[in-house]
Amino acid sequence: MSAAGEALKRADAGSQDSDPTQPALPLSAARAEPLAVPPPKVPAPTEPPAEPSRALVASDFRPPSGNALNRAIVWAYRLGVPCAVLAAPLRKPQGLRLLGTVETPLQGDRAQGTALRAGHFLIYGARVAIGEMDFASSTRTPAPFQRVVHGFGWLRDLASSAPRPQCTATAERVLQRWMDLNPAPAKGPAWSVEHTGQRLLAWLVHAPLILSSEDKRERRRILSAMDETARWLDRQMGSAEDKLAALAGWCAITAAGILLPDGKPRRLFGESGLVKTLGELVSEDGGTLSRSPLAQMDAIALLIDLKACYAAVGRTPPRAIDTMLGLLVPPLLALRHGDGGLGSWQGAGAIPAHRLASLIEASGIRTRPARDTRHWGYQQVSAGRSTLQIDTAPPPRPRDARFGCASTLAMEFSSGTQRLIINCGGAAWAGGQVPLRIEQGLRASAAHSTLTLDDANSTAILIKGQIGKGVDTVDVTRKTVEVGGRPATRIDASHDGYVSRFGLLHRRILLLSADGEELRGEDVLEPYARRGKRGKIGFAIRFHIGPGIEIGLAEDGRGAGLALPDGSYWQMRLGGDNADAQLTLEESLWVDGEGRPQPTQQLVIEGLTSRGGGSFPWLLKKMG
């Protein structure tokens, strides 16, 4: 049983130091001697070697059985016995109404709410007038639009934009338009388990926005839609798209059982499915199976809203909810950069600091970042003012992937509030300002700061966010070593994504100094068999550079200077004696936290290497 399952069950039951006299490389400099990156002297490790990392699997967890009466109620409700019959068999069913007003601590996006009051949706930078939006479930719209329109996440934004009296007219207008075009459950994105669960939970949490009309018939229509949606979810949970979708559905069912009359049977049914799904949602260190920071944030937000529903009626939620929040928050904090925002991993853009901080504050969890997220698959090193993040796991399994990316052994690096090395990110937001046509490209290995062979992905990228064969196993070790009398962190990782096609393992060694001002790296291609193949193959090691950084190449093609907006200056140099490797400068892009693509540049070490293997050392160092 995994650590996540155990926790929930308890709740409910180096190298030599570089020459300090070396001058900084100017933006246009004469040929300089290459910098070698020799292997460091490694003392006894301070951390035990990690086991090989494989794609995450669901936890082996089953919820506690509860008492006999509750089990009987859940069994009967699952068979289709109505709530009112089970809750009070000798009493007339109560009329539809809400039993409490929910006050959620979660805040929405004020700018998007203001745009709604002005008459248009603002979805990741794309503006669409409310009158021009097609709310029908049969309409094919990009995933971000489906989520906002059919999941009703815009209600939170609207509630955060102004006092309630100024928002109700807009909320009622959009809701009525949606209900007119979706009078009954049907096929299409509006009636996926995830969007339906998000929608019902949003209706219940933000009910004052949509039930303020003096038209009793319209209010009765909305309450009936809530009840019918809850009954539809009761029957459809077996068809949930993945575990996060199931979590949305179970949270909505449980909330309906809390806030609608005669709801005890539905609440018990929902809690049973909810607790089981929570145990299956995460890896042993609390990371979601999709390995996506966006999914991690969605799960936290769902549980926060559900806790608020319990508070609205004065009921204590299952302790499993707080236990899971305590598991979900620390891994997310481990992906923060110096600017407080998140790294761009598994389809996410660079989620800004204020959005993350607001979510963590609303969760009520006060904790430090997780020190070990090897099961979720990310390694983070903080040294001085610098932060290094590395993807050290295979992509998620196809059934768990949302916007699966071939990012194994990719890295991001920041100094202070400036991101130096980044990934493009933003595939999950394609359809707003990010064009849909580049969604697959944003998920490719080349869109990440890692090595590619023959322009191929380390894991196959398929349509609709799915992934194919490729990386199966990642070996990683993390040690503290001594370099020039000072401690440094050394990460040594390798993956097998290119073995089946090229017979080569990709190994990446990274060494970050204690002051965070020197990052030494070496990308190694090792033959998988005893004898390597003959001939040569093209390779490229990409370093996507953060926005606002001026880059100048050295005349020898072996180095570059990076001038940061804060006035600091960094140098990148190639080591080794591979004459075929050259450092070039190419265009790139970066998707910011608002879903807007920003033009950037990338440094690329490229050339030909033997099919029998090769080694490509490099150095990134702060100068002056």
VMD Tcl script that draws the C-alpha trace (Angstrom):
set ca {
  {0.00 0.00 0.00}
  {1.35 3.45 -0.88}
  {2.11 6.20 1.60}
  {-0.91 8.14 0.31}
  {-3.16 5.15 0.91}
  {-1.69 4.55 4.36}
  {-2.17 8.18 5.35}
  {-5.79 8.24 4.18}
  {-6.54 4.95 5.89}
  {-5.22 6.29 9.19}
  {-7.26 9.45 8.73}
  {-10.53 7.60 8.23}
  {-9.91 4.61 10.18}
  {31.74 16.68 -8.46}
  {34.12 18.45 -10.48}
  {37.19 20.63 -9.69}
  {36.43 24.27 -9.00}
  {36.55 26.57 -12.05}
  {39.28 29.15 -12.43}
  {38.10 32.35 -10.67}
  {40.42 34.46 -12.79}
  {38.72 33.49 -16.06}
  {37.20 36.64 -17.64}
  {33.54 36.90 -18.54}
  {32.73 36.20 -22.15}
  {31.60 39.43 -23.87}
  {28.60 39.41 -26.18}
  {30.97 39.19 -29.12}
  {34.28 37.69 -28.11}
  {37.39 36.16 -29.59}
  {37.96 32.46 -29.42}
  {38.40 31.20 -25.85}
  {39.70 27.93 -24.52}
  {36.92 25.38 -23.99}
  {35.95 24.51 -20.44}
  {36.18 20.84 -19.56}
  {33.77 19.33 -17.07}
  {35.69 16.51 -15.36}
  {33.82 14.16 -13.04}
  {33.73 15.35 -9.43}
  {35.25 13.56 -6.47}
  {32.30 11.88 -4.86}
  {32.30 11.20 -1.11}
  {29.75 9.05 0.65}
  {26.23 10.06 -0.46}
  {24.04 11.96 1.95}
  {20.90 10.45 0.43}
  {20.30 6.83 -0.56}
  {20.18 6.06 -4.29}
  {16.66 6.11 -5.67}
  {15.03 3.09 -7.18}
  {14.43 3.24 -10.95}
  {11.49 5.49 -11.71}
  {8.63 4.16 -13.80}
  {5.27 5.59 -14.83}
  {3.08 6.31 -11.82}
  {0.34 3.88 -10.89}
  {-2.70 4.26 -8.68}
  {-2.41 3.62 -4.97}
  {-3.64 0.36 -3.50}
  {-6.23 1.88 -1.21}
  {-9.71 1.00 -0.08}
  {-11.85 3.23 2.09}
  {-12.93 2.08 5.55}
  {-16.15 0.11 5.57}
  {-18.11 2.25 8.08}
  {-21.01 0.96 10.15}
  {-23.52 -1.59 8.93}
  {-26.41 0.87 8.60}
  {-24.43 3.28 6.44}
  {-23.20 0.41 4.27}
  {-26.79 -0.71 3.77}
  {-27.88 2.83 2.84}
  {-25.06 3.17 0.29}
  {-25.88 -0.28 -1.16}
  {-29.57 0.57 -1.53}
  {-28.84 4.00 -3.01}
  {-26.47 2.45 -5.52}
  {-29.32 0.15 -6.58}
  {-31.52 3.16 -7.30}
  {-33.64 3.62 -4.18}
  {-34.49 7.37 -4.01}
  {-32.89 9.59 -1.41}
  {-36.17 10.56 0.23}
  {-37.21 6.93 0.73}
  {-33.93 6.06 2.42}
  {-33.63 9.28 4.43}
  {-37.18 9.40 5.79}
  {-39.35 6.52 4.53}
  {-42.41 7.58 6.57}
  {-42.28 11.26 5.66}
  {-43.28 13.19 2.57}
  {-40.22 14.24 0.52}
  {-39.07 17.75 1.19}
  {-39.29 20.45 -1.46}
  {-36.21 21.44 -3.40}
  {-34.13 24.12 -1.69}
  {-30.58 24.70 -0.53}
  {-29.81 23.96 3.11}
  {-26.96 26.43 3.43}
  {-25.04 29.27 1.80}
  {-21.46 28.37 0.94}
  {-18.59 30.77 1.63}
  {-15.56 29.46 -0.21}
  {-12.11 30.90 0.56}
  {-11.05 30.45 -3.06}
  {-10.72 33.62 -5.10}
  {-11.25 33.88 -8.83}
  {-9.58 36.00 -11.50}
  {-10.88 39.52 -11.12}
  {-9.89 40.57 -14.65}
  {-11.86 37.70 -16.17}
  {-14.85 38.48 -13.97}
  {-14.74 42.14 -14.98}
  {-14.63 41.08 -18.64}
  {-17.77 39.00 -18.10}
  {-19.63 41.95 -16.64}
  {-18.50 43.91 -19.69}
  {-20.09 41.28 -21.93}
  {-17.42 38.84 -23.00}
  {-15.44 35.83 -21.87}
  {-11.69 36.21 -21.41}
  {-10.20 32.72 -21.76}
  {-6.40 32.59 -21.59}
  {-6.12 35.88 -23.43}
  {-8.84 35.18 -26.03}
  {-11.92 37.41 -25.92}
  {-15.31 36.06 -27.02}
  {-18.55 38.00 -26.63}
  {-21.18 36.21 -24.56}
  {-23.67 36.59 -27.39}
  {-21.27 34.92 -29.83}
  {-20.39 31.96 -27.60}
  {-22.04 28.69 -28.63}
  {-23.04 26.91 -25.44}
  {-24.39 23.76 -27.10}
  {-22.69 20.54 -26.06}
  {-22.46 19.39 -29.67}
  {-20.23 22.35 -30.59}
  {-16.56 21.55 -30.97}
  {-14.53 24.09 -29.06}
  {-10.97 24.02 -27.71}
  {-10.44 22.34 -24.34}
  {-9.91 25.63 -22.41}
  {-13.24 26.94 -23.71}
  {-15.04 23.71 -22.81}
  {-13.69 23.83 -19.29}
  {-14.70 27.44 -18.68}
  {-18.08 27.37 -20.44}
  {-19.37 23.93 -19.42}
  {-17.55 23.70 -16.09}
  {-18.86 27.12 -14.99}
  {-15.51 28.09 -13.49}
  {-16.35 31.62 -14.61}
  {-18.77 31.92 -11.67}
  {-15.83 32.18 -9.28}
  {-14.22 34.88 -11.42}
  {-17.48 36.81 -11.59}
  {-17.99 36.59 -7.81}
  {-14.48 37.99 -7.25}
  {-14.93 40.97 -9.56}
  {-17.56 43.05 -7.73}
  {-20.25 42.98 -5.00}
  {-22.93 40.36 -5.60}
  {-25.74 42.73 -6.73}
  {-23.53 43.87 -9.62}
  {-22.91 40.28 -10.78}
  {-26.23 38.46 -10.56}
  {-27.65 39.75 -13.85}
  {-24.64 38.49 -15.78}
  {-24.65 35.13 -13.99}
  {-28.36 34.58 -14.64}
  {-28.03 35.63 -18.29}
  {-25.24 33.17 -19.04}
  {-26.83 30.34 -17.05}
  {-30.19 30.73 -18.77}
  {-28.52 30.75 -22.17}
  {-26.60 27.58 -21.30}
  {-29.69 25.79 -19.95}
  {-31.75 26.71 -23.02}
  {-29.18 24.99 -25.25}
  {-28.61 22.04 -22.89}
  {-32.06 21.18 -21.52}
  {-31.25 17.53 -20.84}
  {-28.17 15.28 -20.57}
  {-26.66 14.47 -23.94}
  {-23.38 13.54 -25.55}
  {-20.53 15.97 -25.89}
  {-18.14 17.88 -23.64}
  {-20.92 19.52 -21.60}
  {-21.83 16.11 -20.25}
  {-18.47 14.60 -19.51}
  {-18.22 13.51 -15.89}
  {-15.54 16.11 -15.18}
  {-17.33 19.11 -16.64}
  {-20.66 18.04 -15.14}
  {-19.08 17.64 -11.72}
  {-17.35 21.00 -11.95}
  {-20.58 22.62 -13.10}
  {-22.75 21.19 -10.32}
  {-20.20 22.08 -7.65}
  {-19.94 25.63 -9.04}
  {-23.74 25.98 -9.00}
  {-23.91 24.86 -5.36}
  {-20.96 26.95 -4.16}
  {-22.04 30.11 -5.99}
  {-25.78 29.60 -5.67}
  {-26.47 33.19 -4.48}
  {-25.31 34.45 -7.88}
  {-27.76 32.31 -9.84}
  {-30.71 32.04 -7.41}
  {-31.27 35.72 -6.68}
  {-34.05 36.18 -9.22}
  {-37.51 37.07 -7.97}
  {-38.97 34.82 -10.68}
  {-39.98 31.73 -8.66}
  {-40.40 29.63 -11.79}
  {-36.85 30.37 -12.91}
  {-35.47 29.57 -9.46}
  {-37.38 26.29 -9.44}
  {-35.96 25.50 -12.87}
  {-32.39 26.00 -11.62}
  {-32.93 23.92 -8.48}
  {-34.45 21.15 -10.60}
  {-31.42 21.29 -12.88}
  {-29.17 20.84 -9.83}
  {-31.14 17.82 -8.66}
  {-31.31 16.23 -12.12}
  {-27.59 16.81 -12.67}
  {-26.79 15.14 -9.34}
  {-28.96 12.13 -10.24}
  {-27.27 11.90 -13.64}
  {-23.84 11.91 -11.99}
  {-24.96 9.18 -9.59}
  {-25.42 6.87 -12.57}
  {-22.42 7.96 -14.67}
  {-19.44 7.83 -12.32}
  {-18.26 4.57 -13.85}
  {-17.58 6.42 -17.12}
  {-15.27 9.09 -15.64}
  {-12.45 9.97 -18.03}
  {-9.69 9.61 -15.39}
  {-9.19 9.90 -11.64}
  {-9.22 13.69 -11.61}
  {-12.52 13.66 -13.51}
  {-13.83 11.13 -11.00}
  {-12.75 13.42 -8.15}
  {-14.76 16.29 -9.68}
  {-17.80 14.02 -9.97}
  {-17.58 12.63 -6.44}
  {-17.05 16.10 -4.94}
  {-20.18 17.33 -6.71}
  {-22.25 14.30 -5.62}
  {-21.11 14.73 -2.02}
  {-21.82 18.47 -2.09}
  {-25.32 17.83 -3.45}
  {-25.90 15.32 -0.66}
  {-24.86 17.97 1.87}
  {-26.82 20.93 0.48}
  {-29.99 19.40 -1.02}
  {-32.84 18.05 1.18}
  {-32.99 14.34 2.13}
  {-29.40 14.08 1.00}
  {-27.87 11.72 3.57}
  {-27.89 8.64 1.28}
  {-26.29 10.62 -1.55}
  {-23.72 12.11 0.84}
  {-22.73 8.66 2.15}
  {-22.58 7.34 -1.42}
  {-20.46 10.30 -2.48}
  {-18.11 10.07 0.49}
  {-17.52 6.38 -0.18}
  {-16.53 7.03 -3.80}
  {-14.63 10.21 -2.88}
  {-12.34 8.61 -0.31}
  {-11.54 5.69 -2.60}
  {-10.77 8.03 -5.51}
  {-8.54 10.19 -3.33}
  {-6.39 7.16 -2.58}
  {-6.12 6.36 -6.27}
  {-5.41 9.91 -7.41}
  {-1.82 10.39 -6.27}
  {1.61 8.82 -6.11}
  {3.34 7.97 -2.87}
  {4.58 11.50 -2.29}
  {1.27 13.22 -3.07}
  {1.72 14.03 -6.78}
  {-1.18 13.38 -9.14}
  {-0.82 10.53 -11.64}
  {-0.92 12.94 -14.58}
  {2.27 14.58 -13.21}
  {0.69 17.93 -14.08}
  {0.86 21.00 -11.79}
  {-2.50 22.06 -13.27}
  {-4.12 18.78 -12.19}
  {-2.54 19.16 -8.76}
  {-4.08 22.62 -8.40}
  {-7.47 21.43 -9.67}
  {-7.56 18.65 -7.09}
  {-6.73 21.08 -4.29}
  {-9.41 23.54 -5.46}
  {-12.10 20.84 -5.59}
  {-11.38 19.75 -2.02}
  {-11.36 23.36 -0.76}
  {-14.81 23.98 -2.25}
  {-16.12 20.71 -0.84}
  {-14.86 21.59 2.65}
  {-16.73 24.89 2.35}
  {-19.94 22.96 1.60}
  {-19.55 20.98 4.82}
  {-18.94 24.22 6.74}
  {-22.11 25.76 5.28}
  {-24.28 23.25 7.17}
  {-22.02 22.90 10.21}
  {-20.94 19.35 9.40}
  {-17.41 18.03 9.93}
  {-15.89 16.68 6.69}
  {-14.13 13.31 6.55}
  {-10.58 13.64 7.86}
  {-9.40 12.14 4.57}
  {-9.99 15.53 2.92}
  {-7.57 17.38 5.17}
  {-5.15 14.47 4.96}
  {-5.18 14.62 1.16}
  {-4.73 18.39 1.13}
  {-1.71 17.85 3.35}
  {-0.33 15.43 0.75}
  {-1.13 17.53 -2.34}
  {0.30 20.88 -1.28}
  {4.00 20.08 -0.53}
  {4.85 18.58 -3.97}
  {3.30 21.60 -5.67}
  {5.42 23.97 -3.59}
  {8.52 22.04 -4.68}
  {7.97 23.25 -8.27}
  {8.20 26.95 -7.40}
  {10.89 29.14 -8.92}
  {12.48 32.19 -7.33}
  {9.65 34.39 -8.63}
  {7.11 32.31 -6.70}
  {5.53 30.86 -9.86}
  {5.53 27.26 -11.04}
  {7.70 25.58 -13.63}
  {6.27 24.69 -17.04}
  {5.70 20.93 -16.83}
  {3.29 18.46 -18.45}
  {1.33 21.02 -20.45}
  {1.17 23.77 -17.83}
  {2.26 27.30 -18.51}
  {4.28 29.31 -15.99}
  {1.51 29.67 -13.41}
  {2.09 33.02 -11.65}
  {2.96 33.44 -8.00}
  {-0.25 35.23 -6.97}
  {-2.45 32.45 -8.29}
  {-0.46 29.77 -6.49}
  {-0.27 31.78 -3.25}
  {-4.03 32.36 -3.27}
  {-4.71 28.64 -3.67}
  {-2.31 27.61 -0.90}
  {-3.74 30.20 1.48}
  {-7.28 28.98 0.79}
  {-6.22 25.38 1.46}
  {-5.30 26.19 5.03}
  {-2.18 24.02 4.72}
  {0.93 25.65 6.16}
  {3.91 23.57 5.19}
  {7.28 23.60 3.50}
  {7.96 22.29 -0.02}
  {8.37 18.53 -0.23}
  {12.03 17.53 0.04}
  {11.61 14.31 -1.93}
  {9.21 14.06 -4.89}
  {11.01 11.26 -6.70}
  {7.75 9.31 -7.07}
  {6.00 12.28 -8.69}
  {9.10 12.51 -10.81}
  {10.66 15.92 -10.19}
  {13.93 16.82 -8.52}
  {14.47 20.34 -7.22}
  {17.71 21.86 -5.95}
  {17.83 25.23 -4.21}
  {21.25 26.83 -3.73}
  {21.88 30.47 -2.93}
  {19.39 32.46 -4.99}
  {19.14 29.76 -7.68}
  {16.58 27.01 -8.24}
  {17.08 23.98 -10.47}
  {14.20 21.68 -11.50}
  {14.61 18.40 -13.42}
  {12.07 15.93 -14.79}
  {13.41 12.55 -13.63}
  {10.53 10.20 -14.50}
  {8.74 8.79 -17.53}
  {5.69 10.66 -18.83}
  {2.38 9.63 -17.24}
  {0.67 6.46 -18.34}
  {-1.67 6.98 -21.31}
  {-4.79 6.54 -19.16}
  {-3.59 9.27 -16.79}
  {-2.09 11.69 -19.33}
  {-3.91 14.94 -19.96}
  {-1.37 16.84 -22.02}
  {1.43 14.34 -21.74}
  {4.85 15.74 -22.68}
  {8.07 14.03 -23.76}
  {10.03 16.02 -21.19}
  {12.13 13.36 -19.46}
  {15.46 14.80 -18.21}
  {14.40 18.33 -19.18}
  {15.45 21.09 -16.80}
  {14.49 24.59 -15.72}
  {16.83 26.98 -13.92}
  {16.19 30.34 -12.27}
  {18.32 32.89 -10.45}
  {16.42 35.09 -8.05}
  {13.23 36.15 -9.81}
  {14.69 35.63 -13.30}
  {14.09 32.39 -15.20}
  {17.21 31.57 -17.20}
  {16.43 28.14 -18.66}
  {12.80 27.25 -19.26}
  {10.47 24.91 -21.12}
  {7.97 26.28 -23.63}
  {4.92 24.95 -21.74}
  {1.28 25.91 -22.31}
  {0.00 22.93 -24.31}
  {-3.01 22.64 -21.98}
  {-4.02 26.19 -22.88}
  {-3.91 25.77 -26.66}
  {-7.04 27.26 -28.17}
  {-6.81 30.62 -26.42}
  {-3.98 32.84 -27.60}
  {-1.83 29.73 -28.04}
  {-2.76 28.36 -31.50}
  {-4.22 24.85 -31.54}
  {-1.93 23.88 -34.41}
  {1.15 24.03 -32.17}
  {-0.30 22.06 -29.25}
  {1.52 18.84 -30.16}
  {4.72 20.77 -30.80}
  {4.59 22.24 -27.29}
  {4.49 18.72 -25.89}
  {7.48 17.51 -27.90}
  {10.97 16.92 -26.51}
  {12.26 19.84 -28.60}
  {9.97 22.21 -26.67}
  {11.86 21.30 -23.50}
  {15.39 21.99 -22.34}
  {16.81 18.54 -22.95}
  {18.56 16.41 -25.59}
  {16.93 15.03 -28.74}
  {18.28 12.52 -31.25}
  {17.54 12.82 -34.96}
  {14.71 15.32 -34.19}
  {12.77 12.50 -32.51}
  {10.79 12.62 -29.27}
  {11.97 10.54 -26.34}
  {8.33 9.42 -25.97}
  {5.83 9.41 -28.85}
  {3.43 12.37 -28.85}
  {-0.09 11.52 -30.00}
  {-3.21 13.62 -30.58}
  {-5.70 14.75 -27.92}
  {-3.08 14.99 -25.21}
  {-2.14 11.34 -25.33}
  {1.30 9.76 -25.50}
  {2.70 6.55 -26.92}
  {5.75 4.38 -26.38}
  {9.12 5.71 -25.36}
  {10.67 6.24 -21.95}
  {9.91 3.32 -19.66}
  {12.56 3.56 -16.94}
  {14.57 6.41 -15.45}
  {17.51 5.80 -13.10}
  {18.42 8.72 -10.86}
  {20.82 9.33 -8.01}
  {21.22 12.51 -5.98}
  {24.30 13.19 -3.88}
  {26.07 15.93 -2.04}
  {29.66 16.17 -3.25}
  {32.61 18.41 -2.50}
  {33.89 20.71 -5.21}
  {36.86 22.93 -4.45}
  {36.31 22.50 -0.74}
  {32.65 23.55 -0.99}
  {29.52 21.34 -1.03}
  {27.50 20.97 -4.24}
  {24.53 18.90 -5.31}
  {25.01 16.31 -8.04}
  {22.11 14.69 -9.90}
  {22.83 11.81 -12.27}
  {19.87 10.51 -14.28}
  {19.36 8.42 -17.42}
  {16.40 7.28 -19.51}
  {15.81 4.57 -22.12}
  {13.53 6.51 -24.50}
  {15.97 6.23 -27.45}
  {17.06 2.63 -26.90}
  {14.53 0.93 -29.17}
  {15.25 3.24 -32.13}
  {18.90 4.16 -31.76}
  {20.32 1.77 -29.18}
  {21.43 4.68 -26.97}
  {20.71 5.70 -23.39}
  {20.54 9.41 -22.59}
  {22.32 10.25 -19.36}
  {22.35 13.76 -17.88}
  {24.67 14.79 -15.04}
  {24.03 18.14 -13.33}
  {26.18 19.72 -10.64}
  {24.95 22.90 -8.87}
  {27.36 24.76 -6.62}
  {26.38 25.68 -3.07}
  {26.09 29.38 -3.93}
  {23.92 28.65 -6.96}
  {26.19 30.58 -9.31}
  {27.65 27.68 -11.26}
  {25.77 24.88 -13.00}
  {27.90 22.24 -14.67}
  {26.25 19.72 -16.93}
  {27.12 16.79 -19.12}
  {24.81 15.02 -21.56}
  {26.07 11.54 -22.33}
  {24.91 9.02 -24.94}
  {25.76 5.48 -23.90}
  {25.31 2.34 -26.05}
  {22.69 0.04 -24.54}
  {24.31 -3.09 -25.94}
  {27.93 -4.12 -25.45}
  {28.88 -2.90 -28.91}
  {27.57 0.35 -30.26}
  {26.29 0.78 -33.79}
  {28.42 2.23 -36.57}
  {27.89 5.57 -38.25}
  {26.79 8.96 -36.96}
  {23.52 10.51 -35.89}
  {22.35 14.08 -35.40}
  {21.75 15.41 -31.90}
  {20.57 18.66 -30.34}
  {20.72 19.83 -26.73}
  {18.29 22.69 -26.29}
  {18.32 25.41 -23.65}
  {15.21 27.57 -24.01}
  {16.10 30.94 -22.54}
  {13.78 33.00 -20.38}
  {12.10 36.22 -21.57}
  {13.93 39.53 -21.47}
  {17.44 38.02 -21.64}
  {19.89 39.37 -24.21}
  {22.08 36.69 -25.78}
  {25.33 37.06 -27.68}
  {27.28 34.21 -29.30}
  {31.04 33.90 -29.10}
  {32.88 34.02 -32.43}
  {34.24 30.51 -31.93}
  {30.73 29.03 -31.75}
  {31.54 27.45 -28.39}
  {30.05 29.94 -25.95}
  {27.46 32.61 -25.31}
  {26.86 35.48 -22.92}
  {23.49 36.10 -21.26}
  {22.66 39.59 -19.97}
  {19.73 39.45 -17.55}
  {17.24 42.27 -16.93}
  {18.47 42.58 -13.33}
  {21.95 43.53 -14.59}
  {23.65 40.21 -13.86}
  {25.65 38.40 -16.51}
  {25.96 34.67 -17.13}
  {28.23 32.71 -19.46}
  {27.59 29.39 -21.16}
  {30.53 27.41 -22.56}
  {30.87 24.06 -24.27}
  {33.46 21.67 -22.91}
  {35.04 18.56 -24.37}
  {36.81 18.13 -27.67}
  {33.89 17.28 -29.95}
  {34.68 19.44 -32.96}
  {31.33 18.62 -34.59}
  {29.35 20.29 -31.75}
  {28.52 23.97 -32.16}
  {26.44 26.39 -30.12}
  {23.77 28.15 -32.17}
  {20.96 30.61 -31.45}
  {17.39 29.94 -32.59}
  {13.94 31.38 -32.03}
  {11.63 29.93 -29.39}
  {8.52 30.83 -27.40}
  {7.35 30.68 -23.82}
  {3.73 30.56 -22.60}
  {3.33 32.82 -19.58}
  {0.95 32.34 -16.68}
  {-1.89 34.12 -18.46}
  {-1.73 31.81 -21.46}
  {0.03 34.31 -23.71}
  {2.87 33.09 -25.96}
  {5.96 35.25 -25.58}
  {8.76 35.25 -28.20}
  {12.06 34.05 -26.74}
  {15.30 32.44 -27.93}
  {17.05 29.16 -27.39}
  {20.68 28.10 -27.28}
  {21.23 24.81 -29.09}
  {24.27 22.56 -28.92}
  {23.98 20.55 -32.11}
  {26.04 18.39 -34.40}
  {26.76 14.76 -35.25}
  {27.85 12.06 -32.86}
  {28.86 8.45 -33.15}
  {26.13 5.82 -32.83}
  {28.52 4.22 -30.39}
  {27.93 7.08 -27.94}
  {29.31 10.48 -27.04}
  {29.74 13.02 -24.27}
  {28.86 16.74 -24.31}
  {29.87 18.77 -21.24}
  {28.79 22.37 -20.74}
  {28.97 25.08 -18.10}
  {26.58 27.85 -17.09}
  {28.20 30.34 -14.71}
  {27.40 33.73 -13.21}
  {30.21 36.18 -13.92}
  {31.47 39.14 -11.92}
}
mol new
graphics top color blue
foreach p $ca { graphics top sphere $p radius 0.5 }
foreach p [lrange $ca 0 end-1] q [lrange $ca 1 end] { graphics top cylinder $p $q radius 0.2 }
display resetview
